[in-house]
Amino acid sequence: MKKQFMQVETAQSIRLDRRRLLQLGGATLLALPLLAACSVASEKMSFLVVIRGPDGVLYDPGTLTIPRGATVAWQNHDTAPHTVTCDPALAQKQGGYAELPQNAQPWDSGDLYNGQIWSYTFTTPGQYIYSSKRDGMGRPLGTIVVAT
């Protein structure tokens, strides 16, 4: 009889385990959309452009293609300060060139000294051509292409 009682107890334990398993499975199914949203948020991409010098300042890479919503960071590895500026009106005043997609806003990092980093998140697709205000807004030129 004791053996039979133990079998009944074990059967109840199994049912409880199954019930608990179903409860956990249901909770997991409900949590999946939240986990997926976290996964998408963590997949936002970041890119680095290095400002090199002093023998002819350049942006490395000079052209970068990124997805919409990605962030680009520029880090100055030169001993002289530089900016990362995409402002067609300012470039025209200084005899240089800059290009923005339609509806995109101009941007400017301000002075970046050796080792400093500045970043910008691109939300408008198109081509951005930028340069440094400190180098005459015409050279060097860098290009960011934001895919649609």
Secondary structure, 3 states (H helix, E strand, C coil): CHHHHHHHHHHHHHHHHHHHHHHHHHHHHHHHHHHHHHHHHHCCCEEEEEEECCCCCEEECCEEEEECCCEEEEEECCCCCECCEECHHHHHHCCCCCECCCCCCCEECCCECCCCEEEEECCCCEEEEEECHHHCCCCCCEEEEEEC
